[in-house]
Amino acid sequence: MTKNGKKIKLGLLPLIIIAIALGIGAGYVMPVWGARLVMTFNSIFSQFLGFCIPLIILGFVAPAIADIGKRAGKMLVFTALLAYAATLCAGFASYFTGAWCFPNLIEPVDYIAETTSTESIQPYFTIEMPALFTVMSALVLAFITGLGASRLSDGCTIKGLLNDFRDIITLVINRAIIPLLPIYIFGIFMNMTMEGQVGMILMTFVKIIAVIFALHVLLLVVQYVIASFFARGGLSHNPFKLLWTMMPAYFTALGTQSSAATIPVTLKQTVKNGVDEDVAGFVVPLCATIHMSGSTLKIVACALALMLTQGMDYDLSQFAGFIAMLGITIIAAPGVPGGAIMASLGLLSSMLGFSEADNALMIALYIAMDSFGTACNVTGDGALAIIVNRFFGKS
């Protein structure tokens, strides 16, 4: 697309919205042969995505652990545990809120009854691409290689290989998965329209987005109320003033959709909240990769809502394990839109029983709110820095 001779590049969210709209429209007019062609692409892309998921986990988690592990120290351990605890709290808060309010907002739909009168669209062919190893194997391998590399010297070969592998995986996401994702979403919504499911799905989208946005606001308020008890100085004990100071970082993250790109602004505003520069300079960049409260909140809420929509069974023990693993899996998600959801697809399938279509809906839902999740992560980093400053800051 061009304007006045200049090329205009649409972001991923507008492309996803366009793909959903076109998919719904195509579902009413697409001939069977065309629909089968689209589903053939979706089948191949889904196989490719499944092949990449364990590699994505290994490529993100192992270098992150290696980088964190070599910076040993009390402040590192305290910050890492605090970030993980905050992520777990966000996940459980999302689960309990969703379990309380979603059943009143979402009516389960029997997919089989809804689609018996419509012939399922089958691809012309598919290409099997079995993953090299399972999601759990990828996590174990990531921990072994990451922790092992953290004990070696900086110039060792394995660290260079891990960093290079991370760059390769990031390149695959940026150049292959992300560009093809709108076509995949188009096919999913075209198929749902032809099978009569799209109306119910769209209503679910609207309800989930409204609840998650409210949860984001409440989460940030709670984080800064807690942080205010640890803050030093007079007016800095007011949680709403602390939160207001971080608003430039929040809105910067809304625009960039990247925690890493927002680090300079987050750092500046955190120092304005009275955090020592040395503490802020350590905590903010670290939490940009390991503190994922907003992302975890979104993923848990979306997953629970989709399970309720389809009448799938769930319980606290199932989600407790999922949330605990999610907090580890999505650390160091790349600075690209949807990085956290890409890293979590394997857990959604292996621990919650999600299908390929469910994962596609999760991607669409997550990316629709990606900016808000990133902004929540970034703004929460300032609250964690205030707490760390209480124990490690200068008197």
ABEGO torsion letter per residue (X at the ends): XBBGGBBBBBBAAAAAAAAAAAAAAAAAABBAAAAAAAAAAAAAAAAAAAAAAAAAAAAAAAAAAAAAAABBEAAAAAAAAAAAAAAAAAAAAAAAAAAAAAAAABBBBBAAAAAAABBBBBBABBBBBBBABBAAAAAAAAAAAAAAAAABBAABAAAAAAAAAAAAAAAAAAAAAAAAAAAAAAAAAAAAAAAGAAAAAAAAAAAAAAAAAAAAAAAAAAAAAAAAAABBEBAAABAAAAAAAAAAAAAAAAAAGBAAAAAAAAAAAAAAAGBBAAAAAAAAAAAAAABAAAAAAAAAAAAAAAAAAAGBBBBAAAAAAAAAAAAAAABGBBABBGAAAAAAAAAAAAAAGBBAAAAAAAAAAAAAAAAAAAAAAAAAAAAAAAAAAAAABBX
